[in-house]
Amino acid sequence: MKNITLIALFVAFAFGSGAPPASAQAAGADSVISHDLMPVPESIEFRRNVRLPVSRDFRIAFANFADERLRAAAQRTIGRLQRKTVLGLTSNSSGPVEGAFLVIETERAGAMPPRLGEDESYLLDVTSERAVLKAPTSTGILRGLETFLQLVRRDSEGFYLPGVEIRDKPRFPWRGLLIDVARHFQPMHVLKRNIDAMAAAKMNVLHWHLTEDQGFRPESKTFPKLHGLGSDGDFYTHEEMREIVDYAAQRGIRVVPEFDMPGHATSWLVGYPELGSAPGPYEIERDPGIFDPTLNPIKEGTYEFLDKFLTEMAGIFPDEYMHIGGDENEGKQWDANEEIQAFMKERGIKDNHELQTYFNKRVLEILKKNNKVMMGWDEIFQPDLPKDVVIHSWRGQEALAEAARQGYFGVLSNGYYIDLIHPASEHYLVDPIPADSTLTADEKKRVLGGEATMWSEWVSPETIDSRIWPRTAAIAERLWSPQNVRDVDDMYRRLEVMSRRLENLGLTHKKNQAMMLRRLVGSDHIGDLDILVDLVEPVKGYRRYQVRPQTMLDPLTGFIDATTPEASVRRRFAAYVSDLLAGRKVPNPENALKVEFYMWESVAEGAPLVIEGRPSLLEIRELPSALESLTEIGRQAVAYYQGEAGPPSGWKEDTLRKIDELAEPKGGVEFVFIDDLKRLVEAAAAEKEPQ
Amino acid sequence: MKNITLIALFVAFAFGSGAPPASAQAAGADSVISHDLMPVPESIEFRRNVRLPVSRDFRIAFANFADERLRAAAQRTIGRLQRKTVLGLTSNSSGPVEGAFLVIETERAGAMPPRLGEDESYLLDVTSERAVLKAPTSTGILRGLETFLQLVRRDSEGFYLPGVEIRDKPRFPWRGLLIDVARHFQPMHVLKRNIDAMAAAKMNVLHWHLTEDQGFRPESKTFPKLHGLGSDGDFYTHEEMREIVDYAAQRGIRVVPEFDMPGHATSWLVGYPELGSAPGPYEIERDPGIFDPTLNPIKEGTYEFLDKFLTEMAGIFPDEYMHIGGDENEGKQWDANEEIQAFMKERGIKDNHELQTYFNKRVLEILKKNNKVMMGWDEIFQPDLPKDVVIHSWRGQEALAEAARQGYFGVLSNGYYIDLIHPASEHYLVDPIPADSTLTADEKKRVLGGEATMWSEWVSPETIDSRIWPRTAAIAERLWSPQNVRDVDDMYRRLEVMSRRLENLGLTHKKNQAMMLRRLVGSDHIGDLDILVDLVEPVKGYRRYQVRPQTMLDPLTGFIDATTPEASVRRRFAAYVSDLLAGRKVPNPENALKVEFYMWESVAEGAPLVIEGRPSLLEIRELPSALESLTEIGRQAVAYYQGEAGPPSGWKEDTLRKIDELAEPKGGVEFVFIDDLKRLVEAAAAEKEPQ
């Protein structure tokens, strides 16, 4: 009970007596021209005091061209507007331009299926009479409709759009999200809702990572043991894959399938061990990591197999590009295989990298025959590839720039590995072409964009949305908006709004958290867990498996899975500390910290009531006591910082050591305020003479 | 802030200082033998002080028979156990009986596809060594696995099953849920998660209501304009229908499709107006209600069409039964059609009921040819039908009994109309064969069971779960458990647990509420709406359309849609009032009412802060002030009830009148405590002499 009083105190502080810090910093000087569009458009000019009210006779009309895709998009727009406004609209069919609320003007259809580099620009003009959305093709209209929906505001008079003129087009033509459906399978409806979210963030490439050591997900009619023995029964039929391709195309999104080879191939070999570089038998891999099973590059049978298989897949995936992976082949099976060694010697292939190049060239022939352009990870890069190949870089901007200099196209993923649980701000500031790039204008054009990568070792259908969104919307903005849009605070302000938009589209990143906590507690009354869960995050990078090992078959329903990659206390506490150390008085950081610590203390006291006696929560049993000690340290540091005298000698070192001990992950989660607490301790010790 | 303090007070009162009233009343005398199984098994005997701990080497073994369906069910059981316990299990494959945690013993497969009347019995025996689940066929095993999962408990030592011997079988062989996917389409994953929920509640018939005036949902390859023009593009392909049939069969659930005819047929006629009894043209109906469009019963073309269409459907739906609707044909098009009138005169058909009988007989021939047994609503009943026909009764037990006396099989839905938003207790006490039934034993056997009916005028994929669950689990218990299991308080105690189990299966009835409130407020901070939403329910019966008219195209995202059919304050307040009036002192009803009123008052004060300025919430703008006045009345009534003197003369009448005024629905919702508040007022006025 006490805790809830304190939360009340906190809420009153944060939302009653002033806006939260991020918002306060980010709010524009003129409230009329502030907006929460995400991604930020290329140019936006508001018409002051102009508003276009949304009324029950809302109607979309086509001034000239319209096709089925466009009509369906308009229909979805109406549905989303209705769900938001709770307005029963009087007309659902389009009609004459005269009297329409939104007029769509375009000359022709965008590419169908969508193509790399097609024109995505649009112009959106809102006056008090109507909104007009113009674009060279229907693809630009799709992008503009998302902006249109984001513009809808409300006040006591009702919903309306502000008068505005927006001219917009993307900075990069390749704005992707990789979803790994191999390590953990994701059902159709999970993919569809994520495609909806991509469209809302103006992303245009779903990179469908379909095969891995841990699972082979596409149905193959030519080689039915691929999915039959390699997927535990969790695979996509031809029809389902076509359905995803069409669903994405309807939203102006390309689908680039990835069939990872020659490594990451265990699941292929379960049914067809004869393709392997070692005799087998093989079983589906259940652990995370990098494994040895590798396709055999010296057998003609391998290429005959790949020819038939990739040709089958080319019939399903119409996109110009096909991704062959190519990453992380450590070549152990090759080293151990005498025939392969003999083949290499015979042909003068001097190392495994060259052998993989040989393999790639053979695969390239197959792709070419199918009119596909090859895409692969950094490892495929070598000088005599055809120039249309796309290098997908997990290594970074420099590797990408080097490829561009040599005339190759590239897509950046280094810096966009959302599975590593870093904050949105880090990804946001990663630019495929940094401001100080020395590339020429032509070379820059070869840097096509980027892709966020949702590797799925630790995500289930229940948690994947929270690992992708809302952070990926920050990456989407980096890839769409002008290079100089880099204000992190403003990004976070808009990201919070975007997150709700995504929830309204059906994404589960917000609502599943409370559900998961209810399951862990076994009650609707989850006590202080809802606050505790927001003080911690999963460990970062590749540490999860080290501190909390699991196989792919184990449940993803622990406390760690209910936490989010970016707890809200992280930025809040950092702002309080920064305010305090900068001597700012408004908002009052001293009070803010007092309330924050009071809340931590109360959670530290209350959480054990929920945790004890619940076996599924015992792994975080030590979190509350650690929190209590950290709270005490925080209070002490503030007191020293503000007091006349500094801390006793040795306090800083002792305290920092103690913090490190208390900060050890428990159940795979760690407190998010550790760095800022240390900053406070350092400052407390630095400001004064020792006692 | 004040409000939250009060809620804290309330929570402390309700959960700290004593169990909530319902639970207190329902708890068994001996805590060892209390259980939360739902439906209650036929017989259950606990072994005292025996526990079977769930550990990481949990494994399911098959003592003799096992087939693919059974293995898949065992795999799902392991997955659900893992998700609940957060345990990474060491073995996922089955192995020898020796050392297995759960041993499954069955002789043979249940019917595939499932059949009406097949043996569903099972025996579950849990000792400290192992659990043994026995059944004559795998269908009983499927039922027993659900019981097995429901038995898992936890304490500070870990998860375990109590020692127990359960013998169980269903009372009725037909335990159905009708889902109307015609008025509002429901995507595949919504159906699948509801099938999962049905299986958890041991239901065994999905009655798939596929066609209506408002939509034609099955794809027809023979007559593609049926779904092509009758569905707005929202239909199920042949493959998808087969997928649902298989998904259900895997869980021991039959799928009975309904193609409603000759009425409720507008959507058929959009593409094929020549089948209608009036010339047309026809458009998909957008309003709720009963409409005139009716198939033409005198044209041979109608039967040729139905022959082809139903034969096509018979190829998809393997169940023995096919439902032809037959309800609510008011015959207006027949009265107005001269050819039909002439046909009736010529053949001596004296009224529309007889004409429909003629129609039914013709359809019956088509069904017979396809080896299907006909099922239809009450209206199809007439004496010379073949005896295997099933009468589906919306009229009630008496109609059902009458059919049984005449030798017909019947299924009850009257009393199970969950779309009418009545509390679970009402449905729970409706028995297909009431205790005072005068039917003979043979006649009773013809009463096959019942079906909950989810008519979908007012449900979207977002809200349908909350309209079906958890209430339908109470109906499922009525149809499965022994007749004398009728303790309403105990049912509610177990229903709360069941509701969380369903959430853990993926149902969205709980988690979507907060999401919908966030959307309405446009913020993560929904203020007092989360409490207000639990003081009200949607209006009952068919009133919703009257007080808040909408078409099928309008959004279901209003405050009314975020409310649940059964707000928790309903039973709580009723218990407080009953305790007070009965003079009970423990738990203290006077304090309870004080805290309750305090909470109402605080919500009445706080809610306007969220509602004002938000156009989508303006329809409930008057709720808070009405709540404030009703709170005042409640306090006054308690004061009079407890004071020396009663209220002044006329107070009762004035107050009851005032309550009625304040109780008027707003935005389609109404307060749930009105009847009990009136009871309090009556008591306050009755107890004393007037002042």
Contacts between the chains, C-beta under 8 A, distances in Angstrom:
chain1	res1	chain2	res2	distance
A	1	B	8	4.3
A	1	B	9	6.9
A	1	B	11	6.7
A	1	B	12	4.2
A	1	B	16	7.1
A	2	B	8	7.8
A	3	B	8	7.9
A	4	B	4	5.8
A	4	B	5	7.3
A	4	B	7	6.7
A	4	B	8	3.7
A	4	B	11	7.2
A	5	B	4	7.2
A	5	B	5	5.2
A	5	B	8	5.7
A	7	B	4	6.7
A	8	B	1	4.2
A	8	B	2	7.9
A	8	B	3	7.9
A	8	B	4	3.7
A	8	B	5	5.7
A	8	B	8	7.7
A	9	B	1	6.7
A	11	B	1	6.9
A	11	B	4	7.3
A	11	B	525	7.3
A	12	B	1	4.3
A	15	B	525	6.3
A	16	B	1	7.4
A	72	B	233	7.9
A	79	B	555	7.7
A	82	B	554	6.8
A	82	B	555	4.1
A	82	B	557	7.7
A	83	B	519	7.6
A	83	B	555	4.8
A	83	B	557	4.6
A	84	B	519	7.0
A	84	B	557	7.6
A	84	B	616	7.8
A	85	B	555	7.7
A	85	B	615	7.2
A	85	B	616	6.1
A	86	B	520	7.5
A	86	B	555	5.5
A	86	B	557	5.3
A	86	B	558	4.7
A	86	B	616	4.2
A	87	B	554	8.0
A	87	B	555	7.2
A	88	B	550	5.4
A	88	B	551	6.5
A	88	B	553	7.6
A	88	B	554	3.5
A	88	B	555	7.1
A	89	B	553	7.6
A	89	B	554	7.5
A	92	B	553	5.4
A	154	B	522	7.1
A	154	B	613	7.7
A	154	B	614	6.6
A	154	B	615	5.6
A	154	B	616	7.7
A	155	B	613	6.4
A	156	B	612	6.9
A	156	B	613	4.4
A	156	B	615	7.6
A	157	B	615	7.6
A	158	B	615	4.5
A	159	B	615	5.8
A	159	B	616	8.0
A	187	B	189	6.9
A	188	B	188	7.7
A	188	B	189	7.4
A	189	B	187	6.8
A	189	B	188	7.4
A	189	B	189	4.1
A	233	B	72	8.0
A	239	B	239	6.6
A	496	B	524	7.8
A	500	B	518	6.4
A	500	B	519	7.3
A	500	B	522	7.1
A	500	B	523	7.6
A	500	B	524	7.2
A	503	B	515	6.0
A	503	B	518	6.8
A	503	B	519	7.4
A	504	B	519	5.2
A	510	B	515	6.8
A	510	B	518	7.4
A	510	B	524	7.7
A	511	B	511	4.4
A	511	B	512	6.8
A	511	B	514	6.4
A	511	B	515	4.6
A	512	B	511	6.8
A	514	B	511	6.4
A	514	B	514	6.6
A	515	B	503	5.9
A	515	B	510	6.8
A	515	B	511	4.6
A	518	B	500	6.3
A	518	B	503	6.8
A	518	B	510	7.4
A	519	B	83	7.6
A	519	B	84	7.1
A	519	B	500	7.3
A	519	B	503	7.3
A	519	B	504	5.2
A	520	B	86	7.5
A	522	B	154	7.1
A	522	B	500	7.1
A	523	B	500	7.6
A	524	B	496	7.8
A	524	B	500	7.2
A	524	B	510	7.7
A	525	B	11	7.4
A	525	B	15	6.3
A	550	B	88	5.5
A	551	B	88	6.5
A	553	B	88	7.7
A	553	B	89	7.6
A	553	B	92	5.4
A	554	B	82	6.9
A	554	B	88	3.6
A	554	B	89	7.5
A	555	B	79	7.7
A	555	B	82	4.1
A	555	B	83	4.8
A	555	B	85	7.7
A	555	B	86	5.5
A	555	B	87	7.2
A	555	B	88	7.1
A	557	B	82	7.7
A	557	B	83	4.6
A	557	B	84	7.6
A	557	B	86	5.4
A	558	B	86	4.7
A	612	B	156	6.9
A	613	B	154	7.7
A	613	B	155	6.5
A	613	B	156	4.4
A	614	B	154	6.6
A	615	B	85	7.1
A	615	B	154	5.6
A	615	B	156	7.6
A	615	B	157	7.7
A	615	B	158	4.6
A	615	B	159	5.8
A	616	B	84	7.7
A	616	B	85	6.1
A	616	B	86	4.2
A	616	B	154	7.7
A	616	B	159	8.0
